[in-house]
Amino acid sequence: MKVTIPKEIQTGEQRVAVTPDSVKRIAKKGPEVLVEAGAGESALFQDQDYLDAGAKIESSVENLFRNADIVLKVQKPLFNEAIGKHEIEMMQEGTALIAFLYPLVNHDLIRQLAKSKINAFSMDAIPRIALAQSMDALSSMSTVAGYKAVLTAANALPKFFPMFMTAAGTIAPAKVLVLGAGVAGLQACATAKRLGAMVEVFDQRPAVKEQVESLGVRFVEVSTEEESETAGGYAKELSEEYKKQQAELIHKHIVKSDVVITTALIPGKKAPILITGKMVEDMKQGSIIVDLAVDFGGNCELTEPGKELVKHGVLISGLTNLPASMPFHASQMYSKNIEKFLFHLTDENGLKMDLDDEITKGSLITYKGEIVHKMTLEAMAAD
């Protein structure tokens, strides 16, 4: 069995799917590991590190994909401008692909994978169950994003984060509002708290209140009897009446905040707008918004993907793919996730393809030329 690791070609992507440490453990189990030349350089892993770990270095991208039984990537397959071919086009029929595919929104990509008879697994579709915790790449990358979001805000804010007692008087701490208490939001809370800010967080799911308060952070909420989360623990869309009360609550708190970090997502849908243009207009001059939902449309009405801009005296950061800005540790974390997932899917004979297994079934998107992922099919039917 040949396991291959290509160099990521998406603009700005500096991570690598598998680090030399993971290559050692994968190769020890029998597979031949092939790594594209320079695949890990932007994450500070050199070709010699992979050679020392037991991998072979392949300089030809086409050979790498053509000879693969399993392809391990971070980002979805893309058209490779350098050689004029799509990464899917270079894979043989029956190749297994493991990457972040976001199948609920990338419908054309999924159709292309099915047509090419690629057996595709999506890292963002791994069920969030206890058995799969070590494979949860969404949580790993959200941890990186939540941490980096606070550093981005602290660097741009024209104020201190902590309180200072100085000869010139007392300097009040910055006020940070986090919207969404998922993994990214909780990490943002913890990081802002460590930097000395006063932190409060809003989330529509009452179940996260205890986690938030355990960090010493104030939880603000709209009282409701509506079911606010899915069986998998994700936020779900609520009524218009709830949204109205939510907007009023956020507006009340946002005008007092120095920094707002937004993290709210609804699987398979555009990110909900939580901050309107009017709210931005009413914020304090010099305030910062870091919109972590920008890759899915953004939580702020005025966010522009890939840009940092000032509107009404407020800096709105719409920088995309924040985990890629910390490629060393982000790659280490993702590599551990993908390694554990790969070991779950394979044995000494190759891919097990146990379709009765909850993790395999939940993450398998295309198989033998068919789209087999239930939520993806439902999303496509509604498209």
ABEGO torsion letter per residue (X at the ends): XBBBBBBBABBGBABBABBAAAAAAAAAAGBBBBBBBGAAAAAGBBAAAAAAAGBBBBABAAAAAAABABBBBABBBBBBAAAGBBAAAABBBGBBBBBBAGAAABAAAAAAAAAAGBBBBBAAABBBBAAAAAABAAAAAAAAAAAAAAAAAAAABABBABBBBBAAEBBBBBBBBBBEABAAAAAAAAAAAAAGBBBBBBBABAAAAAAAAAAGBBBBBBBBABBABBAAGBBBBBBAAAAAAAAAAAAAAAAABABBBBABBBBGBBBBBABBAAAAAABBBGBBBBBAAAAAGEABAABBBGBBBBBGGBBBBABBGAAAABAAAAAAAAAAAAAAAAAAABBAAEBAGBAABAAAAAABABBGGBBABAAAAAAAAAX
